[in-house]
Amino acid sequence: MKTVEVLFTPAEFGALCGRDLSGTVCVVFDVFRATTSMVTALANGAAAVIPALDIAEALELRRRYPEALLAGERNGLRISAVQACGVEFDLGNSPREFTPERVANRIIVTTTTNGTRAIRACLGAGSVLVGSFLNLAATAQAVRRTSCDTLLVVCSGTLEQAAYEDTLGAGALCDLLWDGFDPAGVADSALMARQIFQWAPADPLSAANLSRNGRRLLRMPELKDDVVFSLERDRVPFAATLDQQGRVIRL
């Protein structure tokens, strides 16, 4: 692979509409928690996950797929009927909600604050992979198999800022692939992400406490268990990709 770059903030992925991505494989991380939840849903038998830009689009997709489950969050919490024109969402954005009993053989339509926007920003890419610590090794293998010359790792961020946990994911992926990059094509952003990953605490809980989003989730009794779950590595043996119909599926 000739070049690698990491985008850290929503402002950066928001600018991708003006960039030719046809020769690029994009890997999107929203570790806490959208991409982790998508990978978990697929691992537990979901047929596909459709990322929606906003609540209105999610409701429109539900009309097109009446048997689909609605999932998503605003401010970290499941979208309520008050926020969604009287429609109560079936699931939030906790990966632990996406159990086999809830999601097996179902299509899931989801909208989150940042993660689904980041995935949709990459629609013009030659390939789009949905990354998490859960399927990190499988994602690296999928990148190695691609014919694209450029790897673009997209961190979803928190609000409009960079997120430590997404940077860790990006750095971990770069670390796995490092020997395959042309040194002349390694952007400083990729070097920075890799070094942050290499300097991070090995203990997931200690790493989570360095993240503002991680500390926020750890203070919420109903969501705190999502944090360590989301940092567990290589529990899932497959990569996840965005297909031509805009659905995240197993690769």
C-alpha positions as CSV (number, residue, x, y, z in Angstrom):
1,M,0.0,0.0,0.0
2,K,1.5,3.3,-1.1
3,T,-0.1,5.9,1.3
4,V,-1.8,6.0,4.7
5,E,-3.5,8.8,6.4
6,V,-5.7,9.2,9.5
7,L,-8.5,11.7,9.9
8,F,-9.2,12.6,13.6
9,T,-12.2,14.9,13.6
10,P,-15.7,15.3,12.1
11,A,-14.6,18.5,10.3
12,E,-12.0,16.3,8.4
13,F,-14.4,13.6,7.4
14,G,-17.0,16.2,6.6
15,A,-14.7,17.5,3.8
16,L,-14.4,14.1,2.1
17,C,-17.2,15.0,-0.4
18,G,-14.7,17.1,-2.3
19,R,-12.0,14.4,-2.5
20,D,-11.6,11.6,-5.0
21,L,-11.7,8.4,-3.0
22,S,-12.1,5.9,-5.8
23,G,-8.6,4.4,-5.2
24,T,-9.0,4.5,-1.4
25,V,-10.0,2.0,1.2
26,C,-11.6,3.8,4.2
27,V,-11.7,2.2,7.6
28,V,-14.1,4.0,10.0
29,F,-13.8,3.8,13.8
30,D,-16.4,4.8,16.4
31,V,-15.1,2.7,19.2
32,F,-17.5,4.2,21.8
33,R,-19.8,2.9,20.3
34,A,-21.4,2.9,16.9
35,T,-18.9,0.7,14.9
36,T,-18.5,-1.7,17.9
37,S,-22.3,-2.1,18.0
38,M,-22.5,-2.7,14.2
39,V,-19.8,-5.4,14.4
40,T,-21.5,-7.0,17.4
41,A,-24.9,-7.0,15.6
42,L,-23.4,-8.8,12.6
43,A,-21.6,-11.3,14.9
44,N,-24.9,-12.1,16.5
45,G,-26.7,-12.8,13.3
46,A,-28.0,-9.5,12.0
47,A,-28.6,-9.6,8.3
48,A,-27.3,-6.0,7.7
49,V,-27.0,-2.6,9.4
50,I,-28.0,0.5,7.5
51,P,-26.4,3.7,8.7
52,A,-28.7,6.7,8.5
53,L,-27.5,10.3,8.6
54,D,-30.3,11.5,11.0
55,I,-33.5,10.5,12.7
56,A,-35.7,11.6,9.8
57,E,-33.7,9.4,7.4
58,A,-33.9,6.5,9.8
59,L,-37.7,6.8,10.0
60,E,-37.9,6.9,6.2
61,L,-35.7,3.8,5.9
62,R,-38.0,2.1,8.4
63,R,-40.9,2.8,6.1
64,R,-39.0,1.1,3.3
65,Y,-38.0,-1.8,5.5
66,P,-41.0,-2.2,7.8
67,E,-39.5,-5.3,9.5
68,A,-36.3,-3.5,10.4
69,L,-35.3,-2.6,13.9
70,L,-34.6,1.0,14.6
71,A,-31.4,1.7,16.6
72,G,-29.5,4.8,17.6
73,E,-28.6,7.4,20.2
74,R,-28.5,11.1,20.8
75,N,-26.3,12.3,23.7
76,G,-25.4,8.7,24.3
77,L,-29.0,7.5,25.1
78,R,-31.5,5.6,23.0
79,I,-33.6,7.8,20.7
80,S,-37.0,8.4,22.3
81,A,-40.5,8.8,20.8
82,V,-40.3,12.5,21.7
83,Q,-37.2,12.9,19.5
84,A,-38.6,10.7,16.7
85,C,-42.1,12.0,15.9
86,G,-43.7,9.5,18.3
87,V,-41.7,6.5,17.2
88,E,-39.8,4.7,20.0
89,F,-36.5,3.2,18.8
90,D,-36.1,-0.5,19.5
91,L,-32.4,-0.3,20.4
92,G,-29.9,2.3,21.6
93,N,-26.2,2.2,20.8
94,S,-24.9,-0.2,23.4
95,P,-23.2,-3.2,21.8
96,R,-24.6,-5.3,24.7
97,E,-28.1,-4.7,23.4
98,F,-27.5,-6.4,20.1
99,T,-27.9,-9.9,21.3
100,P,-28.7,-12.9,19.1
101,E,-32.3,-13.0,20.5
102,R,-32.9,-9.4,19.4
103,V,-31.1,-9.1,16.1
104,A,-30.7,-12.5,14.4
105,N,-31.8,-12.3,10.8
106,R,-32.9,-8.7,11.2
107,I,-32.0,-5.6,9.3
108,I,-31.1,-2.8,11.6
109,V,-31.4,0.9,10.7
110,T,-29.2,3.0,13.0
111,T,-28.4,6.7,13.4
112,T,-25.8,8.0,15.9
113,T,-24.3,11.3,16.6
114,N,-21.0,10.8,14.7
115,G,-20.4,7.2,13.6
116,T,-23.1,6.9,11.0
117,R,-22.2,10.3,9.6
118,A,-18.5,9.2,9.3
119,I,-19.5,6.0,7.4
120,R,-21.7,7.9,5.0
121,A,-19.0,10.5,4.4
122,C,-16.9,7.6,2.8
123,L,-19.5,6.5,0.3
124,G,-17.3,7.5,-2.7
125,A,-14.4,5.2,-1.6
126,G,-13.3,2.2,-3.5
127,S,-14.0,0.2,-0.3
128,V,-15.4,1.1,3.1
129,L,-14.7,-1.1,6.2
130,V,-16.3,-0.7,9.6
131,G,-13.6,-1.1,12.2
132,S,-13.5,-1.9,15.9
133,F,-11.2,-3.5,18.4
134,L,-13.5,-6.5,18.2
135,N,-12.5,-7.3,14.6
136,L,-9.2,-5.5,14.3
137,A,-7.1,-8.4,12.9
138,A,-9.8,-9.3,10.4
139,T,-10.1,-5.7,9.3
140,A,-6.3,-5.5,8.8
141,Q,-6.5,-8.7,6.7
142,A,-9.2,-7.1,4.6
143,V,-7.1,-4.0,4.0
144,R,-4.2,-6.2,2.9
145,R,-6.5,-7.9,0.3
146,T,-7.7,-4.7,-1.2
147,S,-6.4,-3.4,-4.5
148,C,-6.6,0.2,-3.3
149,D,-3.4,2.2,-3.2
150,T,-4.4,4.4,-0.3
151,L,-5.6,3.6,3.3
152,L,-7.7,6.4,4.9
153,V,-8.5,5.7,8.6
154,V,-11.5,7.8,9.7
155,C,-12.0,8.5,13.3
156,S,-15.6,9.5,14.1
157,G,-14.7,11.7,17.1
158,T,-16.8,13.0,20.0
159,L,-19.1,15.9,19.2
160,E,-16.9,17.9,16.8
161,Q,-13.6,17.0,18.4
162,A,-11.1,14.2,18.2
163,A,-11.7,11.1,20.4
164,Y,-8.9,9.3,22.1
165,E,-10.5,5.9,21.8
166,D,-10.9,6.2,18.0
167,T,-7.3,7.4,17.7
168,L,-6.3,4.2,19.6
169,G,-8.2,2.1,17.1
170,A,-6.7,3.9,14.1
171,G,-3.2,3.6,15.6
172,A,-3.7,-0.1,16.4
173,L,-4.7,-0.8,12.8
174,C,-1.8,1.2,11.4
175,D,0.5,-0.7,13.7
176,L,-0.7,-4.1,12.3
177,L,-0.1,-2.8,8.8
178,W,3.0,-0.7,9.3
179,D,5.6,-2.9,7.5
180,G,3.4,-2.8,4.3
181,F,3.4,0.9,3.9
182,D,5.7,2.9,1.6
183,P,7.6,5.1,4.1
184,A,7.3,8.1,1.7
185,G,3.5,7.8,1.8
186,V,3.0,7.7,5.5
187,A,1.2,10.9,6.7
188,D,2.2,12.4,10.0
189,S,-1.3,11.7,11.2
190,A,-0.8,8.0,10.8
191,L,2.5,8.2,12.6
192,M,0.9,10.1,15.4
193,A,-2.0,7.6,15.8
194,R,0.4,4.7,15.9
195,Q,2.6,6.3,18.5
196,I,-0.4,7.2,20.7
197,F,-1.5,3.5,20.5
198,Q,2.0,2.3,21.3
199,W,2.2,4.6,24.3
200,A,-1.3,3.8,25.6
201,P,-1.8,1.7,28.8
202,A,-2.2,-2.0,28.1
203,D,-5.1,-2.3,30.5
204,P,-8.3,-1.4,28.7
205,L,-9.9,0.3,31.7
206,S,-6.8,2.5,32.2
207,A,-6.9,3.4,28.6
208,A,-10.6,4.2,28.8
209,N,-10.0,6.6,31.7
210,L,-7.8,8.7,29.4
211,S,-10.7,9.2,27.1
212,R,-13.3,11.9,27.9
213,N,-16.0,9.8,26.3
214,G,-14.8,6.8,28.2
215,R,-15.0,8.6,31.5
216,R,-18.5,9.8,30.7
217,L,-19.7,6.3,29.9
218,L,-18.1,4.9,33.0
219,R,-20.1,7.3,35.1
220,M,-23.4,6.0,33.7
221,P,-24.4,2.7,35.5
222,E,-26.4,1.5,32.5
223,L,-23.6,2.1,30.0
224,K,-20.3,1.6,31.9
225,D,-20.0,-2.0,30.9
226,D,-19.9,-0.9,27.2
227,V,-16.4,0.6,27.8
228,V,-14.3,-2.5,28.5
229,F,-16.5,-4.5,26.0
230,S,-15.6,-2.1,23.2
231,L,-11.9,-2.3,23.9
232,E,-11.7,-6.1,23.8
233,R,-9.6,-7.2,20.9
234,D,-10.3,-9.7,18.2
235,R,-13.4,-11.4,19.5
236,V,-14.9,-11.3,16.0
237,P,-13.2,-13.2,13.1
238,F,-14.6,-11.2,10.2
239,A,-14.4,-7.7,8.6
240,A,-17.5,-5.6,8.0
241,T,-18.0,-3.7,4.8
242,L,-20.4,-1.2,3.3
243,D,-22.0,-2.8,0.2
244,Q,-23.3,-1.1,-2.9
245,Q,-26.7,-0.7,-1.3
246,G,-25.3,1.3,1.6
247,R,-25.7,-1.6,4.1
248,V,-23.0,-2.8,6.5
249,I,-22.6,-6.5,6.0
250,R,-20.1,-9.3,6.9
251,L,-17.2,-9.5,4.5
